[in-house]
Amino acid sequence: MKVRSAISFLLNGEPITIDFNESEIKPSTTVLNWLRKDMHHTEVKEGCAEGDCGACTVVVAEPDEKNSKLIYKSVNSCLLFLPVLDGKMLITSRGLAPETNDINKLHPVQKAIAVEHATQCGFCTPGFVMSLFALYQNDTEISNEEINNALAGNLCRCTGYDSIRKAAKAALTQNRQDCFSKKEKDIIKTLVSLKNNKSYFSSEACGQHYMRPQSLKIALSLRDKYPSAIIVNGSTDIALAQSKHFRHIPAILDISGVKELKNFRTGKGIVAIGAGLSLEQIRTNVRDIFNPLFEILSVFASRQIRNVATIGGNIGSASPIGDTTPLLMAMNAEVTVQSSHSKSTVPLRGFVTGYRETVLAKNELITEIKFRLPAENEIVRMYKVSKRHDMDISTLSAAFTLKTGKNEKVISFSAFFGGMAAWTKEAEKTTRFVTGKPWNETTIKKAMAVLENEFSPISDARSSAEFRRKAAANLLMVFFNDTKGNSNEN
């Protein structure tokens, strides 16, 4: 397959081509920095530069698999590397309507923000507008829950969210026709023409080798050839190394464009998720089949981040917090890893071997995560403890599974914790103590004492070690209380 050093995309409808080998732009330049410094699109604001404030929110649109409609996603431009835009349309708040003093010529979302007095200082407003614009283009039924979830990644310090929610409802109760829906077929036609499936992007510019293959075969071949390249499958973690720690990354293998990694399959009680599927897509897909995963993903960062972050990236980072790994370990999930000449399956419980360490070889990639859905008599729950409900890293998290038999005796039990050790771990002593005993308050109180002394967590900015131990034990009691009368619920 041919290699090209240029990317092509639309910026607010206008075609853009960047050849990194002929320009002075570093391939891993973030969309935010390119927009502000190179294109002078200062309506896209820089607040935190780490995906927390939402001031830099933009929308990326691309055709669906059948090229029948556009899929719009809100994203943090501070976490997105430029090559990801290849073959897509980038939209900023400036692109929603012509510059005007006539409120009736604004996009319906912009007009609603103005009419409902949903802005004061205005710094955060472009980000709110773009999050609501992505929701405006969404076909799903709009509810308070959906609006709140869409806005969870946008911070406002002066207006207050009540008027912003009113603006959202005012805009979303319309027929949701706009200039984008009217031109959808033409936009799709243009984007399809920009896509080059006969070549993949690879550039060596500004001391950085950036590769973005479109097929798994090419990705594995590049992984074999460049084993020291940093793997990017969403960039929500790696982007921070560059923007916050000013780290230069010599080689990047970006696999976020590999189609074979974006599958989602169910059948015979098994769920199989491609490593490149975004967390927001997973969240939507599991809502009606595995609620514990839906619920934990609903408080995983923000929609802007979930639209980019992937399950493979989350597992591969081997974070001590884990986010999804406590639940997936509790479900005894398996990780499929591949190289250019082999394919194997590894239990997730043994995949992470230490702080930010896994069994993944230098020439391997995570391609799929698979787990079995709970049995009818099995209860599964996951809990997250954090200072804020939304947009906050876990202080600790826990996932439990339970099966009971006659006289409520425990047949099987598991408890996995994130934030209690250098990586996600099982509370083995507690599990052994509970198994075989009656599932009652007496057993739980004794098990809490065991659990409180099972881990040796650290104290950090989020909490003390003592708090973590007590909170972990209390989560066991929370799980016990949640199981009362719910033995047939998953």
C-alpha positions as semicolon CSV with decimal commas, in nm:
position;residue;x (nm);y (nm);z (nm)
1;M;0,000;0,000;0,000
2;K;0,121;0,351;-0,085
3;V;0,227;0,601;0,178
4;R;0,130;0,968;0,183
5;S;0,248;1,255;0,401
6;A;-0,061;1,474;0,356
7;I;-0,405;1,478;0,515
8;S;-0,720;1,632;0,364
9;F;-1,034;1,740;0,546
10;L;-1,299;2,011;0,564
11;L;-1,283;2,303;0,808
12;N;-1,630;2,456;0,839
13;G;-1,699;2,330;0,487
14;E;-1,376;2,457;0,330
15;P;-1,123;2,199;0,199
16;I;-0,789;2,188;0,380
17;T;-0,477;1,988;0,289
18;I;-0,171;1,971;0,513
19;D;0,145;1,804;0,385
20;F;0,355;1,765;0,697
21;N;0,671;1,683;0,505
22;E;0,648;2,019;0,328
23;S;0,529;2,231;0,618
24;E;0,670;2,323;0,956
25;I;0,379;2,162;1,140
26;K;0,455;1,874;1,373
27;P;0,222;1,577;1,304
28;S;0,119;1,547;1,670
29;T;0,016;1,913;1,682
30;T;-0,319;1,928;1,855
31;V;-0,622;2,051;1,665
32;L;-0,658;2,328;1,924
33;N;-0,308;2,468;1,869
34;W;-0,340;2,443;1,490
35;L;-0,676;2,621;1,491
36;R;-0,560;2,906;1,711
37;K;-0,202;2,957;1,594
38;D;-0,211;2,858;1,227
39;M;-0,570;2,933;1,129
40;H;-0,643;3,214;1,379
41;H;-0,968;3,050;1,486
42;T;-0,956;3,204;1,832
43;E;-1,323;3,128;1,894
44;V;-1,190;2,787;2,004
45;K;-1,069;2,864;2,356
46;E;-0,782;2,715;2,553
47;G;-0,864;2,670;2,920
48;C;-0,696;2,368;3,077
49;A;-0,537;2,198;2,771
50;E;-0,611;1,859;2,928
51;G;-0,975;1,787;2,844
52;D;-1,129;1,904;3,171
53;C;-1,295;2,238;3,094
54;G;-1,454;2,188;2,751
55;A;-1,374;2,542;2,632
56;C;-1,193;2,394;2,331
57;T;-1,485;2,171;2,226
58;V;-1,529;2,130;1,851
59;V;-1,734;1,885;1,647
60;V;-1,598;1,627;1,404
61;A;-1,838;1,484;1,146
62;E;-1,787;1,186;0,917
63;P;-2,011;0,960;0,707
64;D;-2,148;0,639;0,857
65;E;-2,045;0,302;0,717
66;K;-2,304;0,320;0,439
67;N;-2,226;0,684;0,350
68;S;-2,594;0,755;0,408
69;K;-2,571;1,015;0,685
70;L;-2,321;1,216;0,887
71;I;-2,222;1,120;1,241
72;Y;-2,143;1,424;1,455
73;K;-1,922;1,395;1,764
74;S;-1,816;1,659;2,013
75;V;-1,446;1,631;2,101
76;N;-1,181;1,818;2,298
77;S;-0,956;1,975;2,036
78;C;-0,674;1,997;2,294
79;L;-0,651;1,614;2,298
80;L;-0,686;1,549;1,927
81;F;-0,384;1,513;1,698
82;L;-0,421;1,664;1,350
83;P;-0,388;1,339;1,144
84;V;-0,714;1,213;1,301
85;L;-0,902;1,473;1,094
86;D;-0,809;1,302;0,766
87;G;-1,122;1,254;0,554
88;K;-1,352;1,422;0,807
89;M;-1,517;1,759;0,865
90;L;-1,406;1,983;1,151
91;I;-1,665;2,232;1,274
92;T;-1,608;2,523;1,512
93;S;-1,864;2,769;1,647
94;R;-1,762;3,014;1,375
95;G;-1,879;2,764;1,116
96;L;-2,237;2,737;1,244
97;A;-2,357;3,071;1,105
98;P;-2,221;3,377;0,925
99;E;-2,086;3,659;1,139
100;T;-2,392;3,872;1,208
101;N;-2,570;4,102;1,453
102;D;-2,906;3,957;1,350
103;I;-3,008;3,696;1,607
104;N;-3,242;3,532;1,356
105;K;-2,950;3,443;1,130
106;L;-2,773;3,246;1,401
107;H;-2,781;2,869;1,425
108;P;-3,077;2,753;1,641
109;V;-2,836;2,647;1,917
110;Q;-2,662;2,987;1,917
111;K;-2,995;3,169;1,911
112;A;-3,126;2,968;2,206
113;I;-2,813;3,047;2,408
114;A;-2,871;3,419;2,347
115;V;-3,248;3,420;2,405
116;E;-3,224;3,222;2,729
117;H;-2,946;3,447;2,864
118;A;-2,717;3,144;2,886
119;T;-2,390;3,333;2,867
120;Q;-2,210;3,594;3,073
121;C;-1,834;3,628;3,031
122;G;-1,858;3,418;2,715
123;F;-1,527;3,234;2,746
124;C;-1,687;2,892;2,785
125;T;-1,979;2,963;2,551
126;P;-1,826;2,838;2,220
127;G;-1,760;2,502;2,389
128;F;-2,118;2,480;2,519
129;V;-2,250;2,574;2,176
130;M;-2,053;2,293;2,011
131;S;-2,157;2,030;2,266
132;L;-2,520;2,129;2,211
133;F;-2,468;2,139;1,834
134;A;-2,352;1,775;1,841
135;L;-2,660;1,688;2,048
136;Y;-2,877;1,886;1,804
137;Q;-2,755;1,658;1,524
138;N;-2,830;1,346;1,729
139;D;-3,139;1,138;1,650
140;T;-3,189;1,012;2,005
141;E;-3,479;1,122;2,223
142;I;-3,374;1,420;2,431
143;S;-3,415;1,411;2,810
144;N;-3,270;1,595;3,109
145;E;-3,035;1,300;3,157
146;E;-2,914;1,322;2,797
147;I;-2,863;1,701;2,814
148;N;-2,674;1,678;3,143
149;N;-2,454;1,402;3,006
150;A;-2,377;1,601;2,692
151;L;-2,280;1,907;2,897
152;A;-2,087;1,728;3,173
153;G;-1,757;1,805;3,002
154;N;-1,819;2,181;2,981
155;L;-1,744;2,402;3,279
156;C;-1,906;2,742;3,342
157;R;-1,808;2,955;3,642
158;C;-2,049;3,246;3,603
159;T;-2,370;3,171;3,412
160;G;-2,497;2,866;3,595
161;Y;-2,632;2,559;3,427
162;D;-3,005;2,626;3,464
163;S;-3,020;2,881;3,183
164;I;-2,789;2,667;2,968
165;R;-3,021;2,368;3,011
166;K;-3,317;2,589;2,920
167;A;-3,133;2,692;2,605
168;A;-3,065;2,327;2,524
169;K;-3,433;2,237;2,558
170;A;-3,538;2,538;2,351
171;A;-3,306;2,439;2,066
172;L;-3,370;2,066;2,082
173;T;-3,749;2,091;2,074
174;Q;-3,732;2,232;1,720
175;N;-3,738;2,019;1,404
176;R;-3,356;2,026;1,407
177;Q;-3,314;2,124;1,045
178;D;-3,019;2,348;0,967
179;C;-2,771;2,430;0,691
180;F;-2,581;2,109;0,766
181;S;-2,881;1,880;0,725
182;K;-2,975;2,058;0,402
183;K;-2,626;2,007;0,258
184;E;-2,569;1,661;0,407
185;K;-2,557;1,471;0,077
186;D;-2,311;1,716;-0,074
187;I;-2,092;1,708;0,236
188;I;-2,086;1,328;0,234
189;K;-1,995;1,326;-0,135
190;T;-1,705;1,564;-0,069
191;L;-1,577;1,368;0,232
192;V;-1,592;1,040;0,041
193;S;-1,383;1,198;-0,236
194;L;-1,126;1,313;0,021
195;K;-1,079;0,963;0,163
196;N;-0,786;0,776;0,018
197;N;-0,825;0,406;0,094
198;K;-0,537;0,309;-0,134
199;S;-0,275;0,472;0,088
200;Y;-0,212;0,543;0,454
201;F;-0,068;0,846;0,631
202;S;0,297;0,838;0,737
203;S;0,510;1,145;0,791
204;E;0,857;1,219;0,922
205;A;0,853;1,586;1,008
206;C;0,986;1,801;1,292
207;G;1,182;1,505;1,431
208;Q;0,870;1,289;1,462
209;H;0,759;0,978;1,272
210;Y;0,380;0,964;1,277
211;M;0,201;0,663;1,123
212;R;-0,176;0,620;1,089
213;P;-0,271;0,298;0,907
214;Q;-0,627;0,214;0,803
215;S;-0,603;-0,167;0,813
216;L;-0,505;-0,411;1,085
217;K;-0,259;-0,585;0,851
218;I;-0,063;-0,263;0,793
219;A;-0,087;-0,169;1,162
220;L;0,063;-0,503;1,272
221;S;0,333;-0,473;1,007
222;L;0,427;-0,126;1,133
223;R;0,417;-0,246;1,493
224;D;0,662;-0,519;1,396
225;K;0,889;-0,274;1,217
226;Y;0,875;0,004;1,478
227;P;0,838;-0,168;1,819
228;S;0,946;0,143;2,011
229;A;0,673;0,364;1,863
230;I;0,414;0,490;2,112
231;I;0,072;0,338;2,043
232;V;-0,214;0,587;2,018
233;N;-0,572;0,460;2,013
234;G;-0,755;0,776;2,109
235;S;-0,469;1,002;2,235
236;T;-0,659;1,118;2,546
237;D;-0,367;0,997;2,758
238;I;-0,065;1,048;2,530
239;A;-0,173;1,402;2,435
240;L;-0,123;1,508;2,798
241;A;0,238;1,393;2,792
242;Q;0,291;1,643;2,514
243;S;0,069;1,933;2,620
244;K;0,123;1,922;2,997
245;H;0,468;1,767;3,031
246;F;0,614;1,906;2,705
247;R;0,741;1,566;2,605
248;H;0,862;1,512;2,249
249;I;0,741;1,178;2,113
250;P;0,979;1,056;1,840
251;A;0,753;0,789;1,691
252;I;0,374;0,741;1,707
253;L;0,170;0,452;1,569
254;D;-0,187;0,581;1,564
255;I;-0,428;0,288;1,522
256;S;-0,747;0,490;1,578
257;G;-0,832;0,464;1,207
258;V;-0,819;0,082;1,184
259;K;-1,171;-0,034;1,095
260;E;-1,120;-0,395;1,206
261;L;-1,076;-0,271;1,564
262;K;-1,419;-0,104;1,582
263;N;-1,646;-0,411;1,596
264;F;-1,914;-0,485;1,855
265;R;-2,064;-0,835;1,862
266;T;-2,302;-1,021;2,091
267;G;-2,423;-1,378;2,082
268;K;-2,465;-1,682;2,308
269;G;-2,420;-1,464;2,615
270;I;-2,084;-1,326;2,496
271;V;-1,995;-0,961;2,430
272;A;-1,695;-0,894;2,205
273;I;-1,567;-0,537;2,173
274;G;-1,305;-0,418;1,927
275;A;-1,011;-0,244;2,093
276;G;-1,064;0,064;1,876
277;L;-1,432;0,115;1,957
278;S;-1,490;0,444;2,139
279;L;-1,614;0,435;2,497
280;E;-1,922;0,638;2,398
281;Q;-2,015;0,385;2,130
282;I;-1,969;0,104;2,383
283;R;-2,179;0,293;2,635
284;T;-2,463;0,323;2,383
285;N;-2,436;-0,041;2,274
286;V;-2,444;-0,195;2,624
287;R;-2,722;0,018;2,768
288;D;-2,987;-0,252;2,730
289;I;-2,768;-0,560;2,768
290;F;-2,521;-0,487;3,051
291;N;-2,623;-0,195;3,271
292;P;-2,320;-0,197;3,507
293;L;-2,088;-0,111;3,217
294;F;-2,332;0,152;3,087
295;E;-2,347;0,317;3,429
296;I;-1,972;0,330;3,488
297;L;-1,909;0,466;3,138
298;S;-2,172;0,734;3,201
299;V;-1,943;0,881;3,469
300;F;-1,622;0,810;3,280
301;A;-1,473;1,152;3,198
302;S;-1,700;1,342;2,954
303;R;-1,873;1,272;2,626
304;Q;-1,602;1,468;2,443
305;I;-1,339;1,232;2,582
306;R;-1,551;0,917;2,546
307;N;-1,605;1,001;2,178
308;V;-1,230;0,958;2,128
309;A;-1,104;0,729;2,405
310;T;-1,112;0,355;2,335
311;I;-1,147;0,038;2,541
312;G;-0,813;-0,089;2,412
313;G;-0,640;0,231;2,513
314;N;-0,799;0,221;2,857
315;I;-0,686;-0,138;2,920
316;G;-0,346;-0,094;2,757
317;S;-0,260;0,207;2,974
318;A;-0,262;-0,023;3,281
319;S;-0,371;0,266;3,501
320;P;-0,385;0,203;3,879
321;I;-0,738;0,349;3,875
322;G;-0,841;0,121;3,592
323;D;-1,176;0,288;3,516
324;T;-1,324;-0,012;3,332
325;T;-1,081;-0,283;3,440
326;P;-1,233;-0,364;3,783
327;L;-1,563;-0,450;3,617
328;L;-1,407;-0,634;3,324
329;M;-1,182;-0,832;3,559
330;A;-1,482;-0,919;3,775
331;M;-1,649;-1,051;3,459
332;N;-1,332;-1,253;3,387
333;A;-1,285;-1,076;3,053
334;E;-1,031;-1,195;2,800
335;V;-0,798;-0,980;2,590
336;T;-0,711;-1,080;2,235
337;V;-0,360;-0,973;2,133
338;Q;-0,211;-1,001;1,786
339;S;0,119;-0,961;1,609
340;S;0,190;-0,992;1,237
341;H;0,245;-1,369;1,282
342;S;0,044;-1,474;1,591
343;K;-0,283;-1,432;1,777
344;S;-0,360;-1,529;2,136
345;T;-0,605;-1,471;2,419
346;V;-0,499;-1,359;2,766
347;P;-0,722;-1,337;3,076
348;L;-0,750;-0,971;3,174
349;R;-0,681;-1,071;3,534
350;G;-0,329;-1,164;3,427
351;F;-0,283;-0,905;3,154
352;V;-0,172;-0,623;3,383
353;T;0,147;-0,721;3,565
354;G;0,249;-0,401;3,745
355;Y;0,227;-0,023;3,750
356;R;0,170;0,071;3,385
357;E;0,298;-0,273;3,282
358;T;0,128;-0,550;3,084
359;V;0,218;-0,880;2,919
360;L;0,183;-0,717;2,576
361;A;0,494;-0,782;2,367
362;K;0,663;-0,502;2,172
363;N;0,530;-0,638;1,843
364;E;0,170;-0,696;1,962
365;L;-0,150;-0,494;1,965
366;I;-0,470;-0,537;2,166
367;T;-0,743;-0,618;1,913
368;E;-1,049;-0,729;2,113
369;I;-1,194;-0,762;2,462
370;K;-1,446;-1,036;2,531
371;F;-1,659;-1,125;2,835
372;R;-1,961;-1,336;2,923
373;L;-2,280;-1,161;3,033
374;P;-2,402;-1,237;3,388
375;A;-2,609;-1,550;3,447
376;E;-2,970;-1,513;3,564
377;N;-2,876;-1,583;3,926
378;E;-2,567;-1,359;3,922
379;I;-2,557;-1,002;4,054
380;V;-2,296;-0,760;3,918
381;R;-2,231;-0,404;4,036
382;M;-1,957;-0,143;4,000
383;Y;-1,906;0,167;4,213
384;K;-1,692;0,477;4,173
385;V;-1,586;0,707;4,457
386;S;-1,478;1,056;4,351
387;K;-1,500;1,414;4,470
388;R;-1,737;1,508;4,187
389;H;-2,008;1,303;4,020
390;D;-1,901;1,400;3,667
391;M;-1,563;1,465;3,510
392;D;-1,350;1,340;3,797
393;I;-1,089;1,070;3,830
394;S;-1,176;0,791;4,071
395;T;-1,040;0,804;4,422
396;L;-1,113;0,434;4,419
397;S;-1,353;0,202;4,238
398;A;-1,489;-0,145;4,301
399;A;-1,667;-0,417;4,106
400;F;-1,847;-0,712;4,268
401;T;-2,009;-1,030;4,143
402;L;-2,228;-1,262;4,353
403;K;-2,404;-1,596;4,319
404;T;-2,599;-1,745;4,608
405;G;-2,768;-2,081;4,655
406;K;-2,996;-2,236;4,916
407;N;-3,030;-2,043;5,242
408;E;-2,853;-1,750;5,074
409;K;-2,518;-1,926;5,100
410;V;-2,252;-1,770;4,876
411;I;-2,162;-1,999;4,585
412;S;-1,924;-1,756;4,420
413;F;-1,810;-1,404;4,495
414;S;-1,549;-1,167;4,354
415;A;-1,432;-0,816;4,441
416;F;-1,190;-0,614;4,227
417;F;-1,063;-0,269;4,322
418;G;-0,902;0,018;4,134
419;G;-0,705;0,286;4,317
420;M;-0,607;0,054;4,604
421;A;-0,276;-0,070;4,464
422;A;-0,032;-0,012;4,177
423;W;-0,284;-0,177;3,943
424;T;-0,637;-0,318;3,959
425;K;-0,639;-0,609;4,202
426;E;-0,875;-0,867;4,350
427;A;-0,951;-0,865;4,720
428;E;-0,848;-1,231;4,747
429;K;-0,867;-1,265;5,126
430;T;-1,211;-1,108;5,134
431;T;-1,328;-1,332;4,851
432;R;-1,214;-1,645;5,033
433;F;-1,374;-1,525;5,357
434;V;-1,714;-1,457;5,200
435;T;-1,737;-1,766;4,977
436;G;-1,938;-2,046;5,136
437;K;-2,085;-1,827;5,411
438;P;-2,441;-1,695;5,443
439;W;-2,494;-1,370;5,254
440;N;-2,610;-1,168;5,553
441;E;-2,510;-0,860;5,750
442;T;-2,307;-1,058;6,003
443;T;-2,089;-1,204;5,727
444;I;-2,051;-0,865;5,557
445;K;-1,944;-0,682;5,873
446;K;-1,676;-0,941;5,939
447;A;-1,570;-0,929;5,572
448;M;-1,540;-0,550;5,593
449;A;-1,280;-0,587;5,866
450;V;-1,087;-0,827;5,644
451;L;-1,114;-0,595;5,343
452;E;-1,007;-0,287;5,537
453;N;-0,671;-0,449;5,605
454;E;-0,622;-0,630;5,274
455;F;-0,467;-0,346;5,071
456;S;-0,190;-0,095;5,138
457;P;-0,303;0,207;4,933
458;I;-0,108;0,532;4,915
459;S;-0,208;0,881;5,022
460;D;-0,218;1,135;4,742
461;A;-0,397;1,452;4,631
462;R;-0,728;1,267;4,600
463;S;-0,743;1,107;4,945
464;S;-0,556;0,951;5,231
465;A;-0,470;0,583;5,250
466;E;-0,696;0,552;5,555
467;F;-0,993;0,694;5,364
468;R;-0,936;0,449;5,080
469;R;-0,931;0,150;5,316
470;K;-1,251;0,257;5,493
471;A;-1,425;0,353;5,168
472;A;-1,339;0,016;5,012
473;A;-1,489;-0,166;5,308
474;N;-1,798;0,055;5,297
475;L;-1,849;-0,025;4,929
476;L;-1,886;-0,389;5,026
477;M;-2,172;-0,291;5,256
478;V;-2,323;-0,079;4,977
479;F;-2,312;-0,382;4,749
480;F;-2,476;-0,597;5,018
481;N;-2,756;-0,343;5,062
482;D;-2,807;-0,326;4,684
483;T;-2,849;-0,704;4,663
484;K;-3,139;-0,722;4,908
485;G;-3,440;-0,845;4,717
486;N;-3,256;-0,810;4,384
487;S;-3,102;-1,155;4,345
488;N;-3,239;-1,188;3,990
489;E;-3,115;-0,850;3,867
490;N;-2,789;-0,794;3,678
